């Protein structure tokens, strides 16, 4: 009797995750995709998440996940629109090269979009991450302040002592 209860509980515990995931799949369908991507360019993309490939479904948080050749993942969080299952996202590839990318679909498994080749940035487009620009700007401001303080000290009138 004890073994029967234990077996039933074990069966229930093992079957519950399987039942919850049965039929639980979705895919992502993008509206229009650019024919090519360039580093440093921002791309506004729209997509629909379709449960079982047919029915639009809201999944809460969704994002485009971009993985570079070293395995570093960059997440571009999407914004849900007023339409069921529709999302807008802005994606910028930081550098040229081959990236893999996927869409996170809430409770569903990520939708793999394969790999994408990103061309070098067009002439005149800076690809330096903003995280590098902030320290440079800060150093320039400090340097300019130091020059101004030095100039003020040198121009300060000297008091003359009368003997």
N, C-alpha and C positions, 0 to 999 in steps of 0.2 A: 504494500500500500504506500509506504514511504517513497519507494522508488518510482511508483507511478506518478505521484504528485510532483516529484522532482523532475521526472521526464517531461511532464506537461508544462511545468514552469520553464524549463530549458527550451522546449520547443517554442513556446510563446515568445520568450526573450530573443531567440534566434530568428523567428519568423517576422517579428514586428518591423525591423529595419527593411527587410525584403519587401514587405507589403507597402511600406511607406514610399519606397522608391519605384514600385511597379508603375510603368507608364510615365514616369517622371522625366521627360526629356523635352528639350526645346532647341530651337536654332535661331540664329540672328540673321536677319535679312537687311542689308544696307540699301538705301535709296540709290543715290548716284555716287560712284567712286571716281576719283581722279584717275586718269590713265597712268600717271607717274607721280611720284612723291619726291620732294627735294628737302634736304636738311635745312632746318631753321624756319621753314614755312609753316604757318598755322592752317590746318584744314578743318573746316566745319563739316561734320558728318552727322547723318541722321540714320537711325535704324529702328527696326521693329523686332521684338522678341516674340516668336511664335511657338506656343506649346504644341507639341506633336507636329510641328511644321505647318500648322494651319491657323490656330486661334491666337490672336494677340493676347498677351498676358502681362500684367504689371508684376515686376519681381522685386520692387523696392530699389535697392542700390544696384546699379550696373556700371561697368567701367570697361574701357579698352585697356588691355594690358600689353605693353610692348616690351619685348625682351631682346637685348642686344647680344652680340656674339660672345660676350663674357658672362652672360647669364644675369645681368642686372635688369630688373623689371621696373618699368616706369608705368604708373597707373594714371590714366586720364578719366576722372569721374564724370559720368554722363548725368544729364538732367532729364528727368521725366517730363514729357509734354502733357498737354491736356487730353491727348488721345491714348486709349488703352494700349499698353505695350510699346509705345513710341518713346525714343530717347534721342537727345542731341548731345554731341560731344565735340570738343575741339582737341585735335591731336597735333603735336609738333614733334617731329623726329629730330633729336639733338645733333646728329651727325650723319654723314653718309655711311652706307654699308648695308648689310642684310640683317633684317630683324624678323623675329617671329612675333605674331600677335594673336590675341584672342579676346573674346568678350566675356566678362563675368555676367552671369544671368541669375543672380540671386540664389534661390535654392537649387537651381539646376546646375548641371556641370558646365564648365566653361566651353564656349563654342570656339574651336580652333579655326583661325583664318589662314593658317599656313605661314609662309614667309613672304617678305616683301623687300624689294631692293629700293633703297633710298639714294637718289643722286646727290652729288655735291651741291652745296648751296650756290645759287646764282651769284654772279659778281655783285658785290656791294651788300650782301646779306650777312650780317654777323651771326655766328652760331655759338658764340661763347655763352655759357649758362649765366643767368643773372646772379647766381651765387658767387661767381668770380668777379662780377662787375662791382658789387657792393664794397668789398674790401679795397678795391682800387680807387673808387670814388671817395671813400673815407680817408685813405692816405693822401689823396690830392687836397681835400679840404683841410686836413691837419697841416700839410705842408704850406698851403697858402696862408693859413692863420699864423704859422710860425714866421713867415716872411714879413707879414704885416706888423707883428709884435716887434720884431727886430728893427724894422724901419721906424716905428714910433719911438723906440728907445734911443736910437741914434739921433733923432731930430729933437729930442727933449732939450730945452735950453739948459746950459750949464750955469750954475750960480758962480759969480766971481767974488772972491774974498778980497776984502780991502785990508791991507796991512797997515 
